[in-house]
Amino acid sequence: MTIRLYNSLTQRKEAFEPLDPDRVTMYVCGPTVYNHPHIGNARPPVMFDLLYKVLKRRYPNVVYARNITDLDDKINNAAKEAGVPIGTITDKFTRIYHHDMAALGVEPPTIEPRATQHISEMIAMIEALIKKGHAYAADGHVLFHVPSFPEYGRLSRRDRKEMIAGARVEIAPYKKDPVDFVLWKPSSDDQPGWDSPWGRGRPGWHTECSTMIEKHLGRTIDIHAGGNDLKFPHHENEIAQATCVHEGETFARYWLHNGLINVNREKMSKSIGNVLLVRELLKQAPGEAVRMALISGHYRKPLDWTDDTLPAAMRELDRLYSALREVEDIEAEDPGDGELPAAVADALEDDLNTPVAKAKTFEIVRALNSATDRAEKARLKRELQAACRLLGIGQSDPDVWLERRDFDGADAEMINRLVAARNEARRDKDFATADRIRAQLTERGVVLEDGPEGTKWRKVG
């Protein structure tokens, strides 16, 4: 089966045919690192991490870039409020982002370019756009002149009135056209800035991605992906810049956009107070459960996160691990990568249909639970492990997972706190406190196992 992807640009599902099968290129818009990532920030990296894995099954070399936006007015404001350089803010929240995404089973991309490392390339692109008549300088700013690109709006399919409303900025007097967008803007003394032909300043947000894509992936890439909220104006502006600077060359051949996450049917918003931070969700459940919840819906559709979303994911994983624990003594036919079951592969290669792929995986779980022949169990175990490996679930030790689930959430949280306190006491060579905590946990029927990967606990009796 050929991989098929829904192309937002053409609004239809298309067979994926890379420009160069020996070097498939994919770019995903990454985070703006000024705060803790929320669950909406986690959906693109989880879903497109899965796409990356699906592509790698068929193509020997997939180059996947996901950027870090470390230059933005929100970052500037956070740094100013904290009284620190912007690098202090961006380094901190980049580390947090990496930690949270790793907890969700997201692999690092092949390339992770940062905006601040590409200022000279952005300036060069802006100069080229001015020279070609697509941009102009005004009052210390440089703006892209949207009427110079007749195809502007093709991706988002917005008319001119919608474009003006969607820009969400006051129409500045120095703009030739209300829809013109900023490529470069001046910086005040207390803002980060770089020298340029137009004075000290900094690039506009839309400038970074098209520049970094050209440098690391090439003028034309196979796949460009990101959240649905980026179609306009960000992705529309990227297309305009890259197409015009290279005189009509195709910028990205397939555009993929994931749906947004609502919370109990309401838009996630700070003003409502319903923003779900990944770090808070990880206190409620393991990252594997958060990932399971995210892949439960099709990536293109909105996902409604409710109070039962994580508990439902945990229950599904309990079923999965229960099946795996029952065949722990059976060696799979191929304990390595194993061949992915055809039904799971077909679902994922059909526009990343994770709900169907997950359903097919649990059909294997049911078959494994009812199998009686040892050879059949070994085959089904191999298939289940291969499906789980690609989906990024079922990667924990079944005994550890299920024994932890024997406690309710409150008990587990309490035990984890005690284990952390004991580890801290051991680091401080306060062995009396460490022994006291161990004894306290033993009384509760909890056994600690210290190993190279840290301390694990399990229930006994």
VMD Tcl script that draws the C-alpha trace (Angstrom):
set ca {
  {0.00 0.00 0.00}
  {1.24 3.47 -0.87}
  {1.43 6.03 1.93}
  {-1.45 8.47 1.51}
  {-1.58 11.88 3.17}
  {-4.22 14.58 3.28}
  {-2.67 17.66 1.69}
  {-4.12 20.84 3.21}
  {-3.04 22.78 0.13}
  {-5.12 20.71 -2.31}
  {-7.67 19.62 0.34}
  {-7.57 16.01 -0.73}
  {-5.83 12.78 0.17}
  {-2.89 12.09 -2.11}
  {-0.36 9.33 -2.65}
  {2.93 10.37 -1.08}
  {5.70 10.51 -3.66}
  {8.86 12.16 -2.30}
  {10.94 14.38 -4.51}
  {13.97 12.18 -3.74}
  {13.21 8.73 -2.25}
  {16.78 8.63 -0.93}
  {16.29 11.83 1.08}
  {12.77 12.51 2.31}
  {12.42 15.91 4.00}
  {9.92 16.93 6.67}
  {9.62 20.11 8.72}
  {7.34 20.63 11.73}
  {6.84 24.00 13.41}
  {8.20 23.69 16.93}
  {7.61 25.53 20.21}
  {8.09 29.13 21.21}
  {10.04 28.53 24.41}
  {8.85 30.97 27.06}
  {6.54 28.81 29.17}
  {5.67 25.22 30.08}
  {4.19 23.28 27.13}
  {0.50 22.49 27.32}
  {-1.28 19.48 25.85}
  {-2.06 21.40 22.66}
  {1.67 22.00 22.17}
  {2.22 18.24 22.57}
  {-0.14 17.07 19.84}
  {2.00 18.03 16.79}
  {5.25 16.48 18.09}
  {3.48 13.27 19.10}
  {1.51 12.86 15.86}
  {4.31 13.86 13.52}
  {6.83 11.81 15.49}
  {4.60 8.89 14.56}
  {4.57 10.02 10.92}
  {8.37 10.19 11.04}
  {8.45 6.55 12.21}
  {5.99 5.50 9.51}
  {8.08 7.18 6.80}
  {11.29 5.57 8.06}
  {9.77 2.12 7.49}
  {9.69 2.81 3.75}
  {12.50 5.26 3.12}
  {16.16 4.83 4.13}
  {16.84 8.48 4.92}
  {14.18 10.76 6.39}
  {15.50 14.17 7.43}
  {13.13 15.61 10.02}
  {13.57 19.18 11.25}
  {11.57 20.72 14.10}
  {12.58 24.24 15.06}
  {12.91 26.07 18.33}
  {11.55 29.62 18.26}
  {13.85 31.32 20.76}
  {13.16 34.88 19.60}
  {9.70 36.31 20.16}
  {8.03 39.22 21.94}
  {6.52 36.80 24.49}
  {10.04 35.65 25.30}
  {11.21 39.25 25.53}
  {8.42 40.07 27.97}
  {9.13 37.01 30.12}
  {12.84 37.87 30.25}
  {12.14 41.49 31.10}
  {9.74 40.51 33.87}
  {12.31 38.11 35.34}
  {15.19 40.56 34.84}
  {17.30 38.03 32.91}
  {18.65 37.71 29.34}
  {16.33 35.99 26.84}
  {18.76 33.05 26.68}
  {18.06 32.26 30.32}
  {14.36 31.93 29.54}
  {14.76 30.03 26.28}
  {17.37 27.59 27.57}
  {15.22 26.76 30.58}
  {12.04 26.13 28.65}
  {13.80 24.31 25.84}
  {15.08 21.82 28.43}
  {11.58 21.52 29.89}
  {10.09 21.00 26.43}
  {12.62 18.25 25.65}
  {11.90 16.56 29.00}
  {8.13 16.65 28.56}
  {8.22 15.42 24.96}
  {10.61 12.60 25.88}
  {8.15 11.56 28.59}
  {5.53 11.23 25.83}
  {7.82 8.97 23.80}
  {8.71 11.62 21.22}
  {12.05 11.01 19.51}
  {14.37 13.98 18.90}
  {14.17 15.27 15.32}
  {17.11 14.86 12.97}
  {17.72 18.63 13.10}
  {16.53 21.18 15.66}
  {17.46 24.65 14.37}
  {17.04 27.74 16.55}
  {15.89 31.09 15.25}
  {18.67 33.09 16.93}
  {21.29 31.00 15.09}
  {19.95 32.05 11.67}
  {19.74 35.84 11.81}
  {22.25 36.39 9.00}
  {20.33 34.03 6.71}
  {17.08 35.86 7.51}
  {18.67 39.21 6.65}
  {19.94 37.78 3.35}
  {16.47 36.50 2.46}
  {14.87 39.85 3.29}
  {17.43 41.67 1.13}
  {16.64 39.32 -1.77}
  {12.89 39.92 -1.39}
  {13.43 43.68 -1.50}
  {15.61 43.36 -4.58}
  {12.96 41.26 -6.35}
  {10.23 43.79 -5.57}
  {8.32 41.70 -3.01}
  {9.29 43.67 0.11}
  {9.97 47.27 1.11}
  {11.52 49.20 3.99}
  {9.46 51.73 5.95}
  {10.05 53.45 9.31}
  {12.76 50.98 10.36}
  {10.58 48.04 9.37}
  {10.71 45.78 6.35}
  {7.39 44.41 5.12}
  {6.40 41.78 2.61}
  {4.07 43.32 0.04}
  {1.28 40.76 -0.22}
  {-0.26 42.03 -3.52}
  {3.06 41.14 -5.21}
  {2.17 37.46 -4.72}
  {-1.22 36.74 -6.35}
  {-1.42 33.21 -4.89}
  {-1.41 34.52 -1.31}
  {-4.29 32.90 0.60}
  {-4.36 29.65 -1.37}
  {-3.49 27.47 1.63}
  {-5.94 28.99 4.11}
  {-8.55 29.81 1.45}
  {-9.35 33.13 3.07}
  {-10.69 36.15 1.28}
  {-9.15 39.57 1.75}
  {-11.46 40.61 4.62}
  {-10.66 37.42 6.51}
  {-6.94 38.00 5.97}
  {-7.10 41.48 7.47}
  {-9.09 40.20 10.45}
  {-6.83 37.17 10.86}
  {-3.67 39.26 11.00}
  {-4.82 40.48 14.45}
  {-2.68 43.59 14.35}
  {-3.43 47.26 14.08}
  {-2.96 48.41 10.51}
  {0.21 50.52 10.73}
  {0.40 53.75 8.69}
  {3.66 52.68 7.03}
  {2.03 49.65 5.38}
  {1.36 49.91 1.65}
  {-1.40 47.32 2.02}
  {-3.31 46.29 5.18}
  {-2.32 42.62 4.73}
  {1.42 43.30 4.34}
  {3.35 41.51 7.09}
  {6.56 42.28 8.94}
  {9.84 40.70 7.95}
  {12.03 42.92 10.13}
  {11.23 45.36 12.94}
  {13.28 47.81 15.02}
  {14.39 46.96 18.55}
  {14.48 49.38 21.45}
  {17.50 49.52 23.75}
  {15.95 47.02 26.17}
  {15.03 44.53 23.45}
  {17.32 41.99 21.75}
  {18.50 43.23 18.39}
  {20.97 42.67 15.56}
  {22.59 45.07 13.13}
  {21.01 45.11 9.68}
  {20.82 47.36 6.60}
  {17.63 48.79 8.12}
  {19.08 49.50 11.56}
  {19.25 47.54 14.77}
  {16.29 45.21 14.99}
  {15.00 41.66 14.93}
  {13.18 39.44 12.44}
  {9.45 38.93 12.35}
  {8.20 35.53 13.45}
  {7.23 34.36 9.96}
  {10.74 34.91 8.63}
  {12.49 32.16 10.56}
  {10.95 28.93 9.29}
  {11.31 29.51 5.55}
  {14.94 30.53 6.11}
  {15.81 27.52 8.27}
  {14.05 25.13 5.90}
  {16.15 26.34 2.96}
  {19.39 26.06 4.92}
  {18.84 22.60 6.39}
  {16.42 20.85 4.03}
  {16.53 22.67 0.71}
  {14.42 25.04 -1.36}
  {11.67 22.47 -1.87}
  {10.70 20.04 0.87}
  {8.37 17.07 0.87}
  {6.28 17.67 3.99}
  {5.56 20.77 6.07}
  {3.41 20.18 9.16}
  {2.04 21.97 12.18}
  {-1.10 22.90 14.05}
  {-4.23 24.00 12.22}
  {-3.94 27.41 13.88}
  {-0.73 28.04 11.90}
  {-2.32 27.91 8.46}
  {-2.96 31.63 8.60}
  {-1.01 33.74 8.82}
  {2.18 31.81 9.60}
  {2.21 29.13 6.93}
  {0.63 31.41 4.37}
  {3.45 33.88 4.98}
  {6.11 31.18 4.77}
  {4.83 30.15 1.34}
  {4.83 33.75 0.12}
  {8.40 34.43 1.27}
  {9.94 31.19 0.04}
  {8.11 31.12 -3.30}
  {8.91 34.73 -4.13}
  {12.56 34.63 -3.10}
  {13.08 31.62 -5.37}
  {10.95 32.95 -8.22}
  {8.11 30.47 -8.18}
  {9.78 27.27 -6.97}
  {7.50 25.01 -4.93}
  {8.18 25.48 -1.23}
  {6.47 22.43 0.31}
  {4.78 19.65 -1.65}
  {2.51 18.28 1.11}
  {1.01 20.39 3.90}
  {-0.27 18.54 7.00}
  {-2.18 20.21 9.82}
  {-3.37 18.68 13.08}
  {-6.64 19.66 14.73}
  {-6.63 21.58 17.99}
  {-7.48 20.31 21.49}
  {-10.54 21.48 23.38}
  {-11.11 20.88 27.09}
  {-14.59 19.66 27.97}
  {-15.80 21.09 24.64}
  {-14.37 24.53 25.30}
  {-11.40 26.12 23.59}
  {-8.29 25.85 25.77}
  {-7.57 29.38 26.95}
  {-5.75 31.16 29.74}
  {-8.72 33.48 30.16}
  {-10.99 30.51 30.84}
  {-8.36 28.89 33.05}
  {-8.54 25.47 31.40}
  {-5.00 25.21 30.02}
  {-3.65 21.71 30.69}
  {0.12 21.70 31.14}
  {1.95 18.53 30.18}
  {3.87 18.55 33.47}
  {0.58 18.53 35.43}
  {-0.81 15.68 33.35}
  {2.38 13.71 33.97}
  {1.62 13.92 37.69}
  {-1.72 12.24 37.02}
  {-0.52 9.49 34.71}
  {2.62 8.17 32.97}
  {3.61 9.81 29.71}
  {2.62 6.66 27.86}
  {-1.00 7.23 28.90}
  {-0.88 10.84 27.68}
  {0.49 9.60 24.36}
  {-2.25 6.95 24.17}
  {-4.86 9.66 24.71}
  {-3.34 11.83 21.97}
  {-3.27 9.06 19.35}
  {-6.83 8.00 20.16}
  {-8.23 10.62 17.81}
  {-7.37 11.21 14.15}
  {-4.73 13.91 13.91}
  {-6.75 16.10 11.53}
  {-9.79 16.21 13.80}
  {-10.24 18.33 16.94}
  {-9.67 16.32 20.11}
  {-11.91 16.92 23.12}
  {-10.00 16.34 26.36}
  {-12.35 15.46 29.22}
  {-11.98 14.33 32.81}
  {-12.15 10.71 31.60}
  {-9.56 11.01 28.82}
  {-6.54 9.96 30.87}
  {-8.37 7.33 32.97}
  {-9.69 5.79 29.73}
  {-6.17 5.67 28.29}
  {-4.91 4.04 31.49}
  {-7.62 1.39 31.30}
  {-6.64 0.57 27.72}
  {-3.00 0.27 28.69}
  {-3.97 -1.97 31.61}
  {-5.62 -4.35 29.11}
  {-2.56 -4.23 26.90}
  {-0.10 -4.91 29.71}
  {-2.29 -7.64 31.19}
  {-2.11 -9.49 27.89}
  {1.65 -9.05 27.69}
  {2.14 -10.21 31.28}
  {0.28 -13.43 30.56}
  {2.84 -14.34 27.87}
  {5.97 -13.12 29.64}
  {7.35 -16.66 29.65}
  {6.86 -17.03 25.90}
  {9.58 -15.79 23.64}
  {8.20 -13.97 20.60}
  {9.16 -15.33 17.19}
  {11.22 -12.20 16.63}
  {11.98 -10.25 19.81}
  {13.52 -7.50 17.66}
  {11.65 -5.15 15.37}
  {9.36 -7.85 14.00}
  {7.15 -7.30 10.98}
  {4.38 -4.78 11.58}
  {0.93 -6.36 11.23}
  {-0.51 -5.47 7.81}
  {-3.75 -4.06 9.22}
  {-1.86 -1.68 11.53}
  {0.54 -0.65 8.78}
  {-2.32 -0.03 6.34}
  {-4.12 2.19 8.84}
  {-1.07 4.29 9.62}
  {-0.14 4.63 5.96}
  {-3.68 5.83 5.24}
  {-3.20 9.42 6.41}
  {-1.96 8.34 9.83}
  {-5.25 6.80 10.91}
  {-4.35 6.12 14.54}
  {-7.87 5.25 15.75}
  {-8.01 2.35 13.29}
  {-4.39 1.37 14.00}
  {-5.15 1.30 17.72}
  {-8.32 -0.74 17.17}
  {-6.36 -3.26 15.08}
  {-3.74 -3.46 17.82}
  {-6.39 -4.33 20.39}
  {-7.76 -6.99 18.06}
  {-4.36 -8.63 18.47}
  {-4.71 -8.24 22.25}
  {-8.05 -10.06 22.16}
  {-6.64 -12.80 19.94}
  {-3.66 -13.21 22.26}
  {-5.93 -13.51 25.30}
  {-7.95 -16.29 23.66}
  {-5.05 -18.18 22.02}
  {-4.21 -21.60 23.44}
  {-1.41 -22.77 21.15}
  {2.05 -21.69 22.32}
  {3.33 -21.05 18.78}
  {0.27 -18.93 18.05}
  {0.87 -16.94 21.22}
  {4.48 -16.35 20.17}
  {3.37 -15.06 16.77}
  {0.72 -12.79 18.23}
  {3.11 -11.48 20.87}
  {5.59 -10.57 18.13}
  {2.88 -8.73 16.18}
  {1.66 -6.90 19.27}
  {5.15 -5.80 20.24}
  {5.82 -4.53 16.71}
  {2.58 -2.53 16.66}
  {3.22 -1.11 20.12}
  {6.80 -0.17 19.26}
  {5.68 1.93 16.31}
  {2.75 3.52 18.16}
  {4.99 4.32 21.12}
  {2.92 2.43 23.68}
  {3.45 -0.80 25.60}
  {7.11 -0.02 26.21}
  {7.15 -0.46 29.99}
  {7.67 -3.65 31.95}
  {4.20 -5.26 32.37}
  {4.85 -6.22 36.01}
  {6.00 -2.73 36.92}
  {3.06 -1.12 35.13}
  {0.38 -3.36 36.61}
  {1.80 -3.38 40.14}
  {1.88 0.40 40.12}
  {-1.75 0.38 39.00}
  {-2.72 -1.73 41.99}
  {-2.61 1.51 43.94}
  {-4.98 4.36 43.28}
  {-3.52 7.64 42.04}
  {-3.28 9.20 45.48}
  {-1.34 6.24 46.88}
  {0.99 6.14 43.90}
  {1.69 9.87 44.18}
  {2.43 9.49 47.91}
  {4.78 6.55 47.27}
  {6.61 8.43 44.53}
  {7.11 11.36 46.90}
  {8.54 9.06 49.58}
  {10.85 7.39 47.05}
  {12.08 10.81 45.91}
  {12.67 11.86 49.53}
  {14.62 8.66 50.18}
  {16.76 9.23 47.07}
  {17.53 12.74 48.21}
  {18.46 11.48 51.68}
  {20.81 8.90 50.14}
  {22.48 11.58 48.02}
  {23.00 13.61 51.20}
  {24.39 10.49 52.94}
  {21.54 10.72 55.46}
  {21.21 6.97 55.64}
  {19.13 6.99 58.81}
  {16.36 8.91 57.05}
  {16.68 6.73 53.96}
  {16.34 3.57 56.06}
  {13.37 5.01 57.91}
  {11.53 5.76 54.64}
  {12.30 2.27 53.32}
  {10.87 0.75 56.52}
  {7.80 2.97 56.24}
  {7.18 1.75 52.69}
  {7.83 -1.88 53.64}
  {5.06 -1.61 56.25}
  {2.74 -0.54 53.43}
  {3.68 -3.60 51.37}
  {5.95 -1.70 49.00}
  {9.33 -3.15 48.03}
  {12.05 -0.88 46.66}
  {14.52 -2.06 44.05}
  {17.61 0.12 43.53}
  {19.32 -0.23 40.17}
  {21.40 1.62 37.57}
  {18.26 3.24 36.17}
  {17.09 4.48 39.56}
  {14.72 3.18 42.20}
  {11.63 1.18 41.25}
  {8.91 0.06 43.58}
  {6.38 -2.74 43.53}
  {3.60 -4.08 45.68}
  {3.98 -7.40 47.48}
  {1.61 -9.56 49.43}
}
mol new
graphics top color blue
foreach p $ca { graphics top sphere $p radius 0.5 }
foreach p [lrange $ca 0 end-1] q [lrange $ca 1 end] { graphics top cylinder $p $q radius 0.2 }
display resetview
